[in-house]
Amino acid sequence: MPSEFTMQQKIKVITKLTESGYDTEKKLQKLEMENILQIKGITIPEMSIILALQKSTKSGKLYSYLCGGDDEVDKQGENNG
């Protein structure tokens, strides 16, 4: 499933997160809505990206999320990526 966000949007959010002190997977996982709302200039679409980043890091699929890739195997048994 292709990502609905561009790489540029994702990097912008990662930059905001790191500038706010959320620079590790552990800190990202502990980030709650109250903390997200305190990030300067955060938008609702960016909140969606943060939630997707949390989900992706937890499942070990961050690289796939960032690149818009998908590890599902197609009908012929070949990887799509």
Stockholm file with secondary structure:
# STOCKHOLM 1.0

chainA/1-81         MPSEFTMQQKIKVITKLTESGYDTEKKLQKLEMENILQIKGITIPEMSIILALQKSTKSGKLYSYLCGGDDEVDKQGENNG
#=GR chainA/1-81 SS CCCSSCHHHHHHHHHHHHHTTCCSHHHHHHCCHHHHHTSTTCCHHHHHHHHHHHHHHHHTCHHHHHHTCCCCBCTTSCBCC
#=GC SS_cons        CCCSSCHHHHHHHHHHHHHTTCCSHHHHHHCCHHHHHTSTTCCHHHHHHHHHHHHHHHHTCHHHHHHTCCCCBCTTSCBCC
//
